[in-house]
Amino acid sequence: MSLQQTLKALADPTRREILNLLKGGPKSAGEICDRFDISGAAVSRHLSVLKEADLVCDSREGKFIYYELNTSVLEEALLWLTDLKGE
């Protein structure tokens, strides 16, 4: 995945809040939706953007889809930012 996709995904406050929520471990799509005052379709779109940027991965268990944070992409972005800062 490209750094540009990662930064675009991180630019939205709702997507950052979803990532923050996933710090605590995998969550179902329903659990994520319950935390926001937006439609399920809007949350689904945010999850799609995060998935396209490889910031989250999903797995299906029965009729539920669980989302989990992919920290390796975040680490790559942090390395780039640290290098940019010069440290």
C-alpha angles and dihedrals in degrees: 000000000000126000087232091062090047094051092045090053092047092049093077117081094213091054090048089052090051090052090049089052091051091055085083092059139275117337132190119243088250093053090051092048091051090062095059136065093220132092122280088243091057092050089048090054091050090050090050091054091049090048093048088052088050091237091125134027127203137211131189122230110180108305094342129089116209123202124208134186116256102211096181092075090048090051090053091051091048091051090052092048092047090050090048090052089052101239 
